[in-house]
Amino acid sequence: MIRSFSNPFELPGKWYKANLHTHTTTSDGQFSVTERVRQYREGGYGVLAITDHVQINDVRGLSDKKLLVISGAEFQAICPKTTTQYHIVALNLNHGFKFDSLNDVGHCISQVKKAGGESILAHPYWSSLAGEDFRHLKGLAAVEIYNSTCDMTGRPNSENEWAYCLDHGQILPMVGNDDAHFDEGEDTMACWTWFKMPSLNVKNLLRALRSGGCYVSCGPKVHDFRITRGKIRLRCTAAVKIYFVGGPGQGDRRRAKESKSINTFSVAVPDWPYVRAVIVDERGRKAWTQPIILNKNAAL
């Protein structure tokens, strides 16, 4: 059995642009907390999480009606049977929170949950984590499918690792983040997550994160993605390719003619366990939707 979650394109509310992985001079970032907040406020973001390594900033007083600033941390924990580590982005931790141990990733995720927060697995491809290394983890809210800082070393895209989990029955939402460490234009405002929420507050954000009420983009905008009248239908900004991806070996594609663009794609609902969409624009930038579950009982 695989569980379903919310399709944000069918929910009421407003779209808020978010970055949930941000570093400052509190750890190894090049800008202070207030400077980072200024950058993302001026960039039109609605949500910014400050997630320095282990240390949690006091962000009280930094939010306003247009930008929600939340506190958190990135921590590392041992991954058994590998030479690498889990990097976990923990959201909504109060200033002063401390982990009692980083030796057990499951215990750390549980601590975050008990403190009222949620945990995201950061950049699994960059960390050399295979899907099998993390699909068993309990309590994860989401997986980072794209990380802008990791593009600086050629390993930004963890779509395959996320897809492995989907194909083995672990339906985890995905998010995309900057992981901002450096200057504007280097690893900032290059990937973001659009959250659909009734209003801008922490409770709504965490609920949308857990339920998949969002999609990820490095440029293209998705206007709609849903099933209507027996068809899967997608509308988006100008694209050169639109993919519908299902389980192993399952998928379909629409490609624009040379020097042209497309902004719609529809197919009859197939006999797949799920369907998700990937949009590619003329610059090669992508957007990714969460999966729509088509058959909860399908064998993957």
JOKA-V929370 format. One record per helix or strand. SS is the DSSP state (h for helix, s for strand). FROM is the first residue (numbers start at 1). TO is the last residue. Records with the same first field share a line. If there is no record, write none. Layout:
SS = FROM-TO ; FROM-TO
This chain:
h = 8-10 ; 33-42 ; 105-114 ; 131-134 ; 149-153 ; 159-167 ; 202-211
s = 14-19 ; 22-22 ; 47-50 ; 53-53 ; 68-78 ; 85-91 ; 118-121 ; 140-147 ; 157-157 ; 173-177 ; 180-180 ; 192-197 ; 214-217 ; 222-228 ; 231-239 ; 241-245 ; 251-255 ; 262-268 ; 274-280 ; 286-288 ; 292-293
